[in-house]
Amino acid sequence: MNYTHKNTHPWLGMLIICMSFFPIGCGKYLDQAPTNSLTKEQFFQTEADANAAMIGVYDGLQGCVTQFLAWGEFRGDLVTATVQSTTNYPYYEAFSADATTNISSWSDWTTVYKMIGRANIVIESVPGIVNIDKNFTQEKSDAIVGQARFLRALGYFYLVRAFKEVPLVLTASSSDDVNYRIPKSSSDVVLDQVEADLTFADTKVPAQYATDQATRGMVTKGAVDAALTDVYLWRGKYQQAVDASQNVLNNNLYSLVAGANWFSLFAQKNTSESIFEVQFDYKIQETNNLGGVSGAFTVNPVLTNYYSIEQDKTRSLNNTYVNAGSNVYWKYTGLSVNGTTNIGRPAGDADFIVYRLADVMLLRAEALTHLGVPQKQEAINLINTIRNRAGIAPYVGVDGTADGGLLESYVLKERALELAMEGKRWFDLVREATNDNNPDILISAVSQSRTVAERALIRSRIIDPRSWYLPILSIELNRNPALVQNPYYQ
């Protein structure tokens, strides 16, 4: 299934061609001719209808991955734009501050709201099938609605972190396009809904599916617990983040891959470490532009210096990046590494990993640094576990009595080494700077990653925390008179 598929009918739009990894069938719909008179009420009649509609939501998720990557990575300190104009800091390259003429595709939230719109249709319409199809139980209905609510929550979590305040649309529209003329909701209101959706999903979705690919590519309890960890940490709910992450650590479906096989996380797909990754397969025309988009940036010297200082050979050259004239990211374009021969993958075939075990372990470690001495000691142990896997020296001479800020800086650096170009870094910087009420965490990291000539200009922009959130596109402001441009860009 290609996520760029254009639907010709609002309800048949939910009948996207089945993804090969889903353990559900929609064959009968492929044999039916489109019927323009079909209504939502007429469509949602059977269990197969519910499953087909849910496939449409996953299809919408595929369309979101380039925005997820861009929003979470490209304004951070680990990247340098390959095309330079005023400055090589991506804030100027991709995120224009001119709210009047801004047409940057990186500020476009359309694909995410399209997925949310499809999820809303499932959430609203699927429960009624229980009263029509005797084979469709309440448990089956709840499982599908739980998946839809997870994906809706995931979409809104990305939107809040990228824009802060966004329209909160919770009712189904009559098409894929979400175009309600409603104002923005506060970030707390949106995040309260995100928590509610995830809490519902946590008790409804299965722990695993019939195949390993489906277990890594569809919503499971492990995926929900990983997202809850992330959301709680973003909101400074540290004990709740610890509790949610414990569920992931207790889940025997997940284990760290061996250090020698670290790059298999990206080359082989759906490894034991993967919790939730968006699936693509070029053989059936399911592709993305992750490789092309990440190729617009090279590795910033900040990251190569980290690897050099730590003597990290597991995650550095020929793994996270390759030196092909310049240091270019390799996670979405490499298929394998064979000595000095770097083997590329078919274009657009990489999966996008939303959550994996090492990510959750480090999120947990960050939460623990805000608690007591025993918890801080566990944070150190978790960091060292990730470092041991990479074959680099653990932290010694530091224990749970250490300053929480120091330990938090260790977590932040380890997340850079482990998760570079996975759409995490900018969110990490914003989260720590906000939760610690210390903007300099972000300002210093970003400004110091630019050239000396650029630093004053960069600092003048990012010193205002309101600039950490993206502008709303002018086309959206024109479409919805109830929208107000984000404060920094007014």
C-alpha positions as CSV (number, residue, x, y, z in Angstrom):
1,M,0.0,0.0,0.0
2,N,1.4,3.4,-1.0
3,Y,0.5,6.1,1.5
4,T,0.2,8.6,-1.3
5,H,-2.9,6.9,-2.6
6,K,-5.6,9.4,-3.3
7,N,-9.1,8.3,-2.2
8,T,-12.0,9.0,-4.5
9,H,-14.8,8.4,-1.9
10,P,-14.8,9.4,1.8
11,W,-15.8,5.9,3.0
12,L,-14.2,3.9,0.3
13,G,-11.1,5.9,1.2
14,M,-10.9,3.7,4.3
15,L,-10.6,0.6,2.2
16,I,-7.0,1.0,1.4
17,I,-5.3,-2.1,-0.2
18,C,-4.3,-4.5,2.6
19,M,-0.8,-4.2,4.0
20,S,0.9,-7.5,3.6
21,F,1.9,-7.6,7.3
22,F,-1.6,-7.3,8.7
23,P,-3.3,-10.5,9.8
24,I,-6.6,-9.4,8.5
25,G,-8.3,-9.7,5.2
26,C,-10.1,-7.3,2.9
27,G,-10.2,-9.3,-0.3
28,K,-13.9,-8.9,-0.9
29,Y,-13.5,-5.2,-1.1
30,L,-11.0,-5.5,-3.8
31,D,-13.6,-7.2,-5.9
32,Q,-16.3,-4.6,-5.4
33,A,-16.8,-1.6,-7.7
34,P,-16.8,1.8,-6.1
35,T,-20.3,3.1,-5.2
36,N,-20.5,6.8,-4.9
37,S,-23.8,6.6,-3.0
38,L,-22.3,4.5,-0.2
39,T,-22.7,6.3,3.2
40,K,-20.8,5.8,6.4
41,E,-23.7,4.1,8.0
42,Q,-24.0,1.7,5.1
43,F,-20.3,0.9,5.1
44,F,-19.7,-0.1,8.7
45,Q,-21.7,-3.3,8.9
46,T,-19.2,-6.1,9.5
47,E,-16.0,-7.1,11.2
48,A,-14.3,-7.0,7.8
49,D,-15.5,-3.4,7.4
50,A,-13.9,-2.5,10.8
51,N,-10.6,-4.2,9.9
52,A,-10.5,-2.5,6.5
53,A,-11.2,0.9,8.1
54,M,-8.3,0.4,10.6
55,I,-6.0,-0.4,7.7
56,G,-6.8,3.0,6.4
57,V,-5.6,4.6,9.6
58,Y,-2.3,2.7,9.3
59,D,-2.0,3.8,5.8
60,G,-2.4,7.4,7.0
61,L,0.4,6.8,9.5
62,Q,2.7,5.9,6.7
63,G,2.2,9.3,5.2
64,C,3.3,11.0,8.5
65,V,6.8,9.7,8.8
66,T,8.7,12.4,7.0
67,Q,7.0,15.1,9.2
68,F,7.7,13.0,12.4
69,L,11.4,12.8,11.4
70,A,11.7,16.5,10.5
71,W,9.9,17.9,13.5
72,G,11.9,15.8,15.9
73,E,15.4,16.2,14.4
74,F,16.1,19.0,12.0
75,R,16.4,21.9,14.4
76,G,18.7,20.1,16.8
77,D,22.4,20.2,17.2
78,L,23.2,16.9,15.5
79,V,22.6,18.0,11.9
80,T,24.0,20.4,9.3
81,A,22.0,21.4,6.2
82,T,23.7,20.4,3.0
83,V,22.3,23.4,1.1
84,Q,23.2,26.6,2.8
85,S,22.0,30.1,2.3
86,T,21.9,32.6,5.2
87,T,23.1,30.0,7.6
88,N,23.5,26.2,7.7
89,Y,21.2,26.0,10.7
90,P,18.1,24.1,9.6
91,Y,15.8,26.6,11.4
92,Y,16.5,29.0,8.5
93,E,16.6,26.4,5.8
94,A,13.3,24.6,6.6
95,F,11.3,26.6,9.1
96,S,10.8,30.1,7.8
97,A,9.8,32.7,10.4
98,D,7.8,34.7,7.9
99,A,4.2,33.7,8.8
100,T,2.8,35.7,5.9
101,T,4.5,33.9,3.1
102,N,5.6,30.7,4.9
103,I,5.0,27.7,2.7
104,S,7.6,25.4,4.0
105,S,6.6,21.8,3.7
106,W,8.1,21.1,7.1
107,S,5.4,23.1,8.8
108,D,2.6,21.3,7.0
109,W,0.5,19.3,9.4
110,T,-2.0,18.0,6.7
111,T,-0.8,14.3,6.7
112,V,-1.0,14.1,10.5
113,Y,-4.5,15.5,10.6
114,K,-5.6,13.2,7.8
115,M,-4.5,10.2,9.9
116,I,-6.3,11.7,12.9
117,G,-9.4,12.1,10.7
118,R,-9.4,8.5,9.7
119,A,-8.8,7.4,13.3
120,N,-11.8,9.5,14.4
121,I,-14.0,7.7,11.8
122,V,-13.0,4.3,13.3
123,I,-13.4,5.5,16.9
124,E,-16.9,6.8,16.2
125,S,-18.2,4.1,13.8
126,V,-16.7,0.8,14.7
127,P,-18.5,0.3,18.1
128,G,-21.9,0.2,16.3
129,I,-20.9,-2.9,14.3
130,V,-21.3,-4.9,17.5
131,N,-25.1,-4.6,17.2
132,I,-25.1,-5.6,13.6
133,D,-22.5,-8.4,13.1
134,K,-22.9,-11.2,15.7
135,N,-19.3,-12.4,15.1
136,F,-18.0,-9.0,16.0
137,T,-17.6,-9.0,19.8
138,Q,-17.2,-6.1,22.1
139,E,-13.6,-7.3,22.7
140,K,-12.8,-7.1,19.0
141,S,-14.4,-3.7,18.8
142,D,-12.4,-2.4,21.7
143,A,-9.2,-3.7,20.3
144,I,-9.7,-1.9,17.0
145,V,-10.8,1.3,18.7
146,G,-7.8,1.0,21.0
147,Q,-5.5,0.9,18.0
148,A,-7.2,4.0,16.5
149,R,-7.0,5.9,19.7
150,F,-3.3,5.1,20.0
151,L,-2.6,6.4,16.5
152,R,-4.8,9.5,17.2
153,A,-2.8,10.1,20.4
154,L,0.5,9.6,18.6
155,G,-0.5,12.2,16.0
156,Y,-1.5,14.8,18.6
157,F,1.6,14.1,20.6
158,Y,3.8,15.0,17.6
159,L,1.6,18.0,16.8
160,V,1.9,19.4,20.4
161,R,5.6,19.0,20.5
162,A,6.0,20.7,17.1
163,F,3.4,23.5,17.4
164,K,2.4,23.5,21.1
165,E,-1.2,24.6,20.6
166,V,-3.2,22.9,17.9
167,P,-6.9,22.4,17.0
168,L,-8.2,19.3,18.8
169,V,-10.5,17.5,16.5
170,L,-12.2,14.5,18.1
171,T,-15.3,13.9,15.9
172,A,-15.4,12.2,12.5
173,S,-15.6,14.2,9.3
174,S,-17.3,13.2,6.1
175,S,-14.0,12.8,4.3
176,D,-10.3,12.3,4.8
177,D,-9.8,16.0,5.0
178,V,-10.0,17.5,8.5
179,N,-11.1,21.1,7.9
180,Y,-13.1,22.2,10.9
181,R,-13.1,25.9,11.6
182,I,-12.1,25.6,15.3
183,P,-9.5,27.4,17.3
184,K,-6.4,25.9,18.8
185,S,-6.6,24.1,22.2
186,S,-3.9,24.6,24.8
187,S,-1.1,22.0,25.0
188,D,-2.4,20.7,28.3
189,V,-5.9,20.1,26.9
190,V,-4.5,18.2,24.0
191,L,-2.1,16.2,26.1
192,D,-4.9,15.4,28.6
193,Q,-6.7,13.8,25.6
194,V,-3.5,12.0,24.5
195,E,-3.3,10.5,27.9
196,A,-6.9,9.5,27.9
197,D,-6.6,7.8,24.5
198,L,-3.5,5.9,25.5
199,T,-4.9,4.9,28.9
200,F,-7.9,3.4,27.0
201,A,-5.7,1.7,24.5
202,D,-3.5,0.2,27.2
203,T,-6.2,-2.1,28.4
204,K,-7.7,-2.9,25.0
205,V,-5.0,-3.7,22.5
206,P,-3.3,-7.1,22.4
207,A,0.2,-7.8,23.6
208,Q,1.2,-9.3,20.3
209,Y,-0.2,-10.6,17.0
210,A,0.2,-13.8,14.9
211,T,3.4,-12.7,13.3
212,D,6.5,-10.9,14.5
213,Q,6.1,-8.3,11.7
214,A,2.6,-7.5,12.8
215,T,3.6,-7.3,16.5
216,R,6.3,-4.7,15.6
217,G,4.1,-2.9,13.0
218,M,0.7,-2.8,14.7
219,V,-0.4,-1.2,18.0
220,T,0.4,-3.4,21.0
221,K,0.4,-2.9,24.7
222,G,4.1,-2.5,24.6
223,A,3.8,0.3,22.1
224,V,1.2,2.0,24.3
225,D,3.4,1.7,27.4
226,A,6.3,3.2,25.4
227,A,4.2,6.1,24.3
228,L,2.9,6.7,27.8
229,T,6.5,6.8,29.1
230,D,7.2,9.5,26.5
231,V,4.1,11.5,27.2
232,Y,4.5,11.4,31.0
233,L,8.2,12.4,30.7
234,W,7.3,15.3,28.4
235,R,4.8,16.5,31.1
236,G,7.3,16.1,34.0
237,K,5.3,13.2,35.5
238,Y,8.3,11.3,36.4
239,Q,7.0,8.6,38.6
240,Q,4.3,7.8,36.1
241,A,6.9,7.6,33.4
242,V,8.9,5.2,35.5
243,D,5.8,3.0,36.1
244,A,4.9,3.0,32.4
245,S,8.4,2.2,31.3
246,Q,8.6,-0.7,33.8
247,N,5.8,-2.4,31.9
248,V,8.0,-2.2,28.8
249,L,11.0,-3.6,30.6
250,N,8.9,-6.4,32.0
251,N,7.7,-7.4,28.5
252,N,9.6,-10.4,27.3
253,L,8.9,-9.5,23.6
254,Y,11.7,-7.0,23.7
255,S,15.4,-7.3,24.1
256,L,18.4,-5.4,23.0
257,V,20.2,-6.7,19.9
258,A,23.8,-7.5,20.4
259,G,26.3,-4.7,19.9
260,A,27.8,-6.5,16.9
261,N,24.4,-6.5,15.2
262,W,23.5,-2.9,16.1
263,F,23.0,-1.8,12.5
264,S,20.5,-4.7,12.0
265,L,18.0,-2.5,13.8
266,F,17.7,-0.5,10.6
267,A,18.9,-2.9,7.9
268,Q,16.8,-6.0,8.9
269,K,13.6,-4.4,10.3
270,N,11.4,-5.6,13.1
271,T,14.2,-6.8,15.4
272,S,13.8,-8.0,19.0
273,E,14.5,-4.4,20.1
274,S,11.7,-2.9,18.0
275,I,8.5,-1.9,19.8
276,F,6.7,0.0,17.2
277,E,7.9,0.8,13.7
278,V,6.0,2.0,10.6
279,Q,6.3,-0.6,7.9
280,F,7.3,-0.1,4.3
281,D,8.0,-2.5,1.4
282,Y,9.2,-1.3,-1.9
283,K,8.3,-4.6,-3.6
284,I,4.6,-3.7,-3.2
285,Q,5.1,0.0,-3.8
286,E,5.1,1.0,-0.2
287,T,7.8,3.6,0.0
288,N,8.8,6.8,1.8
289,N,11.2,9.6,1.4
290,L,13.1,9.1,4.7
291,G,16.4,8.5,2.9
292,G,16.0,11.6,0.7
293,V,14.9,13.8,3.5
294,S,17.7,12.8,5.9
295,G,20.1,13.1,3.0
296,A,19.4,16.9,3.0
297,F,21.5,17.0,6.2
298,T,25.0,15.8,7.2
299,V,26.3,14.8,10.6
300,N,27.2,17.8,12.7
301,P,30.7,17.8,14.2
302,V,29.0,17.7,17.6
303,L,28.0,14.1,17.0
304,T,31.2,12.9,15.4
305,N,33.1,14.5,18.4
306,Y,30.9,12.5,20.8
307,Y,31.7,9.3,19.0
308,S,35.4,10.1,18.9
309,I,35.7,11.1,22.6
310,E,33.7,8.0,23.6
311,Q,35.7,5.7,21.2
312,D,32.3,4.4,20.0
313,K,32.9,2.2,17.0
314,T,29.6,0.4,17.2
315,R,27.3,3.3,16.4
316,S,29.5,5.8,14.6
317,L,31.2,5.5,11.2
318,N,29.5,3.0,8.8
319,N,26.6,2.7,11.2
320,T,24.8,5.9,12.1
321,Y,26.7,7.6,9.2
322,V,29.1,7.0,6.3
323,N,31.8,9.2,4.9
324,A,30.8,9.6,1.3
325,G,32.6,12.8,0.5
326,S,31.0,14.1,3.7
327,N,29.5,12.5,6.7
328,V,26.0,11.5,5.6
329,Y,23.4,9.7,7.7
330,W,23.1,6.0,6.9
331,K,20.1,4.7,9.0
332,Y,17.5,5.1,6.2
333,T,19.7,4.4,3.2
334,G,22.1,1.6,4.3
335,L,21.2,-2.0,3.9
336,S,24.3,-3.5,5.4
337,V,28.0,-2.8,6.2
338,N,30.6,-5.1,4.9
339,G,34.1,-3.9,5.8
340,T,34.7,-0.8,3.7
341,T,31.8,-1.6,1.3
342,N,28.6,0.2,2.3
343,I,25.7,-1.5,0.6
344,G,22.7,0.8,0.0
345,R,19.1,-0.3,0.3
346,P,16.3,0.0,-2.3
347,A,15.0,3.6,-2.4
348,G,12.3,4.4,0.1
349,D,12.3,0.9,1.7
350,A,13.4,1.8,5.2
351,D,11.0,1.5,8.2
352,F,10.5,4.4,10.6
353,I,11.1,3.2,14.2
354,V,8.8,5.1,16.5
355,Y,9.9,3.3,19.7
356,R,12.6,0.8,20.5
357,L,13.8,-0.7,23.7
358,A,17.0,1.4,24.1
359,D,14.9,4.6,23.6
360,V,12.5,3.6,26.4
361,M,15.4,2.6,28.7
362,L,16.9,6.0,28.3
363,L,13.6,7.8,28.7
364,R,13.2,5.8,32.0
365,A,16.7,6.8,33.0
366,E,15.9,10.5,32.5
367,A,12.7,10.2,34.6
368,L,14.7,8.4,37.4
369,T,17.2,11.3,37.6
370,H,14.4,13.4,39.0
371,L,13.7,11.0,41.9
372,G,15.6,9.6,44.9
373,V,19.1,8.2,45.4
374,P,18.1,4.5,44.6
375,Q,16.3,5.7,41.4
376,K,19.3,7.7,40.3
377,Q,21.5,4.7,40.8
378,E,19.2,2.7,38.5
379,A,19.4,5.6,36.0
380,I,23.2,5.2,35.9
381,N,22.8,1.4,35.5
382,L,20.5,1.9,32.5
383,I,22.9,4.3,30.9
384,N,25.8,1.9,31.4
385,T,23.8,-1.0,30.0
386,I,23.4,1.0,26.7
387,R,27.0,1.9,26.8
388,N,28.1,-1.7,27.4
389,R,26.1,-2.8,24.4
390,A,28.0,-0.3,22.3
391,G,31.4,-1.5,23.7
392,I,32.3,1.8,25.4
393,A,33.4,2.6,28.9
394,P,30.7,2.8,31.6
395,Y,30.5,5.7,33.9
396,V,32.5,5.0,37.1
397,G,33.0,6.9,40.3
398,V,29.4,8.2,40.2
399,D,26.5,6.9,42.1
400,G,23.0,7.7,43.1
401,T,24.1,10.7,45.2
402,A,25.2,12.5,42.1
403,D,23.5,15.7,41.0
404,G,20.4,15.0,39.0
405,G,21.3,17.6,36.4
406,L,24.7,15.9,35.8
407,L,23.0,12.5,35.3
408,E,20.4,14.1,33.0
409,S,23.3,15.4,30.9
410,Y,24.6,11.9,30.6
411,V,21.2,10.7,29.4
412,L,21.0,13.5,26.9
413,K,24.4,12.6,25.4
414,E,23.7,8.9,25.4
415,R,20.5,9.5,23.5
416,A,22.5,11.5,20.9
417,L,24.9,8.6,20.4
418,E,22.2,6.0,20.2
419,L,19.2,7.7,18.5
420,A,20.7,10.3,16.1
421,M,18.5,10.9,13.1
422,E,15.6,9.0,14.5
423,G,13.5,12.1,15.1
424,K,14.3,12.4,18.8
425,R,16.9,15.0,19.4
426,W,15.0,18.3,19.1
427,F,12.2,16.9,21.3
428,D,14.9,15.8,23.9
429,L,16.3,19.3,24.0
430,V,12.9,21.0,24.3
431,R,11.7,18.6,27.0
432,E,14.8,18.9,29.2
433,A,15.0,22.7,28.8
434,T,11.3,23.1,29.6
435,N,11.0,20.6,32.5
436,D,14.1,21.9,34.2
437,N,13.1,25.5,33.6
438,N,16.6,25.9,32.0
439,P,16.4,27.3,28.5
440,D,20.2,27.3,28.3
441,I,20.2,23.5,27.9
442,L,18.7,24.0,24.4
443,I,20.2,27.4,23.6
444,S,23.8,26.4,24.4
445,A,23.5,23.0,22.6
446,V,22.2,24.4,19.4
447,S,24.3,27.6,19.3
448,Q,27.5,25.8,20.1
449,S,26.9,23.4,17.2
450,R,27.0,26.2,14.6
451,T,30.1,28.0,13.3
452,V,31.4,31.0,15.3
453,A,30.2,33.4,12.7
454,E,26.6,32.0,13.0
455,R,26.2,31.8,16.7
456,A,25.1,35.3,17.5
457,L,22.4,35.2,14.9
458,I,21.2,31.7,16.0
459,R,21.2,32.7,19.6
460,S,19.1,35.8,18.9
461,R,16.4,33.5,17.4
462,I,16.3,30.6,19.9
463,I,16.7,32.6,23.1
464,D,12.9,33.0,23.0
465,P,11.3,29.7,23.9
466,R,8.3,30.6,21.8
467,S,10.5,30.1,18.7
468,W,11.0,26.5,19.7
469,Y,7.5,25.8,18.1
470,L,6.7,26.0,14.4
471,P,4.7,28.6,12.6
472,I,1.3,27.7,11.3
473,L,1.2,27.8,7.5
474,S,-0.5,30.8,6.0
475,I,-2.7,28.5,4.0
476,E,-4.1,27.0,7.2
477,L,-4.7,30.5,8.7
478,N,-6.6,31.5,5.5
479,R,-8.6,28.3,5.5
480,N,-9.6,28.5,9.2
481,P,-10.3,32.1,10.5
482,A,-10.5,30.7,14.0
483,L,-6.8,29.9,14.0
484,V,-4.3,32.4,15.4
485,Q,-0.7,32.3,14.4
486,N,1.7,31.1,17.1
487,P,3.0,34.0,19.2
488,Y,6.6,34.1,18.1
489,Y,5.5,34.6,14.4
490,Q,2.8,37.2,15.0
